Amino acid sequence: MKRTDMTWRQSLMKTFYGLIMLPGKLFGSKTAVQLNTADQLPKSSVFALSTTGINGQTLNLSDYQGKYLLLVNTASDCGYTGQYAELETLYQQYKDKLVVIGFPANDFKEQEKGSNASIAAFCQKNYGVSFPLAAKASVVKGAAQQPIYQWLTNPAQNGWCSQAPVWNFSKYLIAPDGKLIGFFAQTVSPLDKQLIQHIQ
């Protein structure tokens, strides 16, 4: 694929993505994966929520009811940006029952400074991203937190999880019935069996 709009830093990080992921694969982390082991039901439906898509149109989660949802906060200038390729692979492999939605955010070290148009172009040209992207917004807890991430990080809404994204490419997996299955940190590849086993 063409990499014409990549900075030298982005190109370098894409090249060394495998090395960046290696410590997580070798040593793991006790907090890298948090699962809904008590099988808690949500207090409010995630499918009632919507957001603005990166193209300016409304992105209704109700359109994806009956499929797994993998919601990921993303950034174009991060060591984990290589996960875009893995997210696309996962999406293509399971698209009959899974929808991946990327949420570009500039919350961590300002690693997503671009406009919605430049983010969309970057993702498509460099990683072939075809899954939906939301408009850039904040995903960390606070007054500006986007509503879908308010649901993901508030047990009073999702039933159990209070974990906010700890870095770019934190992932939340939701079941077809709207139950929040788990949180997977940026150190967990989208193609890791810890995540995929819940979709298969």
C-alpha positions in Angstrom: 0.0 0.0 0.0 1.1 3.6 -0.6 2.5 5.3 2.4 2.7 8.8 0.8 1.1 10.7 3.7 3.1 9.0 6.5 5.7 11.0 8.4 9.1 9.4 8.9 8.1 8.8 12.5 4.9 7.0 11.5 6.7 4.9 9.0 9.4 3.9 11.6 6.7 3.0 14.1 4.9 0.9 11.6 8.1 -0.9 10.8 8.9 -1.6 14.5 5.3 -2.4 15.6 6.2 -6.1 16.2 8.9 -5.1 18.6 6.6 -2.6 20.4 4.1 -5.5 21.0 6.8 -8.0 22.1 6.9 -7.2 25.9 3.2 -7.5 26.2 3.3 -10.9 24.5 6.2 -12.1 26.7 5.2 -10.8 30.1 1.5 -9.8 29.8 -0.1 -7.7 32.5 -2.7 -8.4 35.2 -4.7 -5.4 34.1 -4.3 -5.9 30.3 -7.6 -7.9 30.1 -10.6 -7.4 32.3 -13.6 -9.7 31.7 -17.2 -9.6 32.8 -16.8 -12.9 34.8 -19.9 -12.3 36.9 -22.0 -12.0 33.6 -23.3 -8.6 34.6 -26.1 -7.2 32.4 -25.9 -3.5 31.3 -28.1 -1.0 33.2 -28.8 0.9 29.9 -28.6 -0.2 26.3 -25.5 0.6 24.3 -27.6 0.3 21.2 -29.5 3.4 22.2 -26.3 5.4 21.6 -25.1 7.2 18.5 -22.2 9.4 17.6 -21.0 11.4 14.6 -19.0 9.4 12.0 -15.8 10.6 10.6 -17.7 11.5 7.4 -20.1 13.7 9.4 -23.0 11.3 9.2 -24.7 9.8 12.2 -23.3 6.5 13.4 -26.1 4.6 15.2 -25.0 1.6 17.3 -28.5 0.2 16.9 -27.5 -0.5 13.2 -25.1 -3.2 14.6 -27.4 -4.9 17.1 -27.0 -8.6 16.8 -23.3 -8.4 16.0 -20.2 -8.2 18.3 -18.8 -4.7 18.6 -15.2 -4.0 19.1 -14.7 -0.3 20.1 -11.2 1.0 19.9 -9.7 4.5 20.6 -7.2 5.1 17.9 -4.4 7.5 17.0 -2.2 8.0 13.8 1.1 8.9 15.5 1.4 6.1 18.1 3.6 3.1 18.5 0.5 1.0 18.5 -0.9 2.5 15.2 0.1 -0.8 13.5 -2.9 -2.3 15.2 -5.0 -0.7 12.4 -3.8 -3.4 10.1 -4.7 -6.1 12.7 -8.1 -4.5 13.3 -8.8 -4.6 9.6 -7.8 -8.3 9.4 -10.0 -9.1 12.3 -12.9 -7.2 10.7 -12.5 -8.9 7.4 -12.3 -12.3 9.0 -15.4 -12.0 11.1 -17.4 -9.2 9.4 -20.5 -11.5 9.2 -20.7 -11.3 13.0 -18.4 -8.5 14.1 -18.2 -4.7 13.6 -15.0 -2.8 14.5 -15.5 0.9 15.2 -12.4 3.2 15.6 -12.7 6.3 17.8 -9.8 8.7 16.9 -8.8 10.6 20.0 -6.0 13.1 20.8 -6.1 12.3 24.6 -2.7 10.6 24.9 0.4 12.7 24.2 -1.5 14.5 21.4 -0.9 11.6 19.0 -3.9 12.3 16.9 -3.6 16.0 15.9 -5.1 15.6 12.4 -8.5 16.6 11.1 -11.2 14.0 10.5 -10.5 14.1 6.8 -6.8 13.6 7.2 -7.4 10.7 9.7 -9.8 8.9 7.4 -7.3 9.3 4.4 -4.4 8.1 6.6 -6.2 5.0 7.7 -7.4 4.1 4.3 -4.2 4.7 2.4 -1.8 3.2 4.8 -3.8 0.4 6.5 -6.7 -0.3 4.1 -9.2 0.5 6.9 -12.8 -0.2 5.8 -14.5 -0.5 9.2 -16.4 2.5 10.5 -14.6 5.4 12.2 -16.2 8.0 14.5 -15.4 11.6 14.4 -12.4 12.6 16.6 -13.5 13.1 20.2 -12.2 12.6 23.8 -12.5 9.1 25.3 -11.0 9.7 28.7 -13.2 10.4 31.7 -14.2 14.0 32.1 -16.7 16.6 30.9 -15.7 16.2 27.3 -15.8 12.4 27.2 -17.8 11.2 24.3 -21.1 9.4 25.3 -20.3 6.0 24.1 -17.1 6.0 26.2 -19.2 7.3 29.1 -21.2 4.1 28.8 -18.1 1.9 28.4 -16.4 3.3 31.6 -19.4 3.7 33.9 -20.7 0.6 35.8 -24.0 2.4 36.4 -24.5 2.1 32.6 -22.6 -1.0 31.4 -23.1 -3.1 34.6 -19.6 -3.6 35.8 -16.7 -1.9 34.0 -15.1 1.4 35.2 -11.8 1.0 33.3 -11.1 4.0 31.0 -8.7 3.7 28.1 -5.1 3.8 29.5 -3.5 4.5 26.1 -4.3 4.6 22.4 -5.8 1.3 21.1 -7.5 0.2 24.2 -10.4 -2.1 23.2 -13.9 -2.9 24.5 -15.8 -6.0 23.2 -19.6 -6.0 23.3 -21.7 -9.1 22.7 -24.5 -9.1 20.1 -27.1 -8.7 23.0 -25.3 -5.5 24.2 -23.5 -7.0 27.2 -20.0 -5.7 27.7 -17.7 -8.7 27.5 -14.4 -7.2 28.4 -11.7 -4.6 28.2 -8.4 -5.3 26.4 -5.5 -2.9 26.8 -3.3 -1.6 24.0 -0.8 -4.4 24.7 -3.3 -7.0 23.6 -3.3 -7.5 19.8 -6.7 -7.5 18.1 -5.7 -10.9 16.8 -4.8 -12.3 20.2 -6.7 -15.5 21.2 -7.6 -13.8 24.5 -9.9 -11.5 22.4 -10.8 -13.7 19.5 -12.0 -16.6 21.7 -15.0 -14.5 22.7 -16.1 -14.0 19.0 -15.6 -17.5 17.7 
